[in-house]
Amino acid sequence: MFRAGGRRPGPDERSSRAEQAGETTRPGSDPLQAPPLSVWATAQRSSRAQRSGRYLAASMAHPGKMLPAVARHAIRHYSRAQDVVLDPMCGIGTTLVEAVHLGREAVGIEYEPRWADLARNNVGAAAARGARGEADVLAGDARDVTRLLHRRYHGRVALLLTSPPYGSTTHGYVSRTPEGRITKTDHRYSRNRANLAHRPLPALLEGFTEILDACRPLLAPDAVVVVTARPYRRDGRLVDFPSAVITAAADAGYRMAERNVALLAGIRGDRLVPRASFFALHHLRDPRRAHGHHHLLVHEDVLVFVAR
Ligand SMILES: C[S@@+](CC[C@H](N)C(=O)[O-])C[C@H]1O[C@@H](n2cnc3c(N)ncnc32)[C@H](O)[C@@H]1O
């Protein structure tokens, strides 16, 4: 992974900070320093290529998956073998699959039974491919996390890694029918209006704050909370969703310890090669913005928090 400053670290530096012998520093443990920043080169292969042979094909129908390379890097970097890794909004189980491949114990909650089943099946497929860790998946509302999760997890979660649902205008696959019509598929999490994905932004953020707050009794004393979130465009405007997540985490009693940038573009030599979705390109072409300067978004924020 690239560090800020463009230096490519050697293999030892790439291995987990937690795994480096004798290292005890917690992210952001020096209150006088600005949060450190790293750039993670996590898009050297497309999302589909990263999943191929590792996730069941049905996973592609989920509209807002985390990049496996982002999850893997976060788990390596912020947890140790046999630690408990929690994803309270686990979707099709990217966090869990990558965690069990790295020998962690994982547990996930997902509101939609359809995605929870798929997460379970993805974890089963990982076990069949030799993953050593184990994972539990529960269907339910993560605001009830302490009731849903067995007491054995309480106080033991070393890493909470998750991404809230957002930016539904940017989800899905676009294709053209034989009659020439443009259609959009796989852009919904469900038709359940109670899913936070379907709530207006303030209600979604309120729900996310409640989830982060509810997770606190589960965390080990030196636990790290990692949230991935992308800025996105809606109706011609840039929505600074990562800043909204930072506010939600602060409201739930967490302090930001690192702010990282996971690239959604490949790197070829000294150039970024964007893997822009239909929606990203569409938003750029919108005539309402023809007069201004607009850029393709080629990153997502990886926000790292610790309990205050
Ligand atoms: C951005 S997706 C997470 C995707 C996941 N990281 C993956 O790679 O599959 C957010 C997920 O949160 C789920 N969700 C929404 N409200 C929830 C709630 N109250 N409790 C638990 N999960 C919820 C959605 O159904 C969606 O699958």
The ligand as a Tripos MOL2 file, in Angstrom:
@<TRIPOS>MOLECULE
LIG
   27    29     1     0     0
SMALL
NO_CHARGES

@<TRIPOS>ATOM
      1 C1        -22.9690   -0.5100    2.4470 C.3       1 LIG1
      2 S1        -23.7890   -1.9840    2.8290 S.3       1 LIG1
      3 C2        -22.5120   -2.9790    3.5460 C.3       1 LIG1
      4 C3        -21.8930   -3.9060    2.5560 C.3       1 LIG1
      5 C4        -20.8320   -4.8300    3.1110 C.3       1 LIG1
      6 N1        -19.6910   -4.0800    3.6200 N.3       1 LIG1
      7 C5        -20.4030   -5.8040    2.0320 C.2       1 LIG1
      8 O1        -19.2850   -5.6780    1.5200 O.co2     1 LIG1
      9 O2        -21.2540   -6.6050    1.6250 O.co2     1 LIG1
     10 C6        -24.7470   -1.5860    4.2510 C.3       1 LIG1
     11 C7        -25.6440   -2.7170    4.7050 C.3       1 LIG1
     12 O3        -26.3100   -2.2880    5.8950 O.3       1 LIG1
     13 C8        -27.5460   -2.9820    5.9410 C.3       1 LIG1
     14 N2        -28.3900   -2.3230    6.9540 N.ar      1 LIG1
     15 C9        -29.1970   -1.2530    6.8100 C.ar      1 LIG1
     16 N3        -29.7930   -0.9540    7.9910 N.ar      1 LIG1
     17 C10       -29.3080   -1.8250    8.9020 C.ar      1 LIG1
     18 C11       -29.5170   -2.0290   10.3080 C.ar      1 LIG1
     19 N4        -30.3390   -1.2300   11.0090 N.pl3     1 LIG1
     20 N5        -28.8760   -3.0650   10.9170 N.ar      1 LIG1
     21 C12       -28.0470   -3.8720   10.2170 C.ar      1 LIG1
     22 N6        -27.8150   -3.7460    8.8890 N.ar      1 LIG1
     23 C13       -28.4230   -2.7200    8.2480 C.ar      1 LIG1
     24 C14       -28.0430   -2.8740    4.4940 C.3       1 LIG1
     25 O4        -29.0390   -3.8390    4.2220 O.3       1 LIG1
     26 C15       -26.7350   -3.0910    3.7140 C.3       1 LIG1
     27 O5        -26.5760   -4.4390    3.3370 O.3       1 LIG1
@<TRIPOS>BOND
     1     1     2 1
     2     2     3 1
     3     2    10 1
     4     3     4 1
     5     4     5 1
     6     5     6 1
     7     5     7 1
     8     7     8 2
     9     7     9 1
    10    10    11 1
    11    11    12 1
    12    11    26 1
    13    12    13 1
    14    13    14 1
    15    13    24 1
    16    14    15 ar
    17    14    23 ar
    18    15    16 ar
    19    16    17 ar
    20    17    18 ar
    21    17    23 ar
    22    18    19 1
    23    18    20 ar
    24    20    21 ar
    25    21    22 ar
    26    22    23 ar
    27    24    25 1
    28    24    26 1
    29    26    27 1
@<TRIPOS>SUBSTRUCTURE
     1 LIG1         1 GROUP 0 **** ****
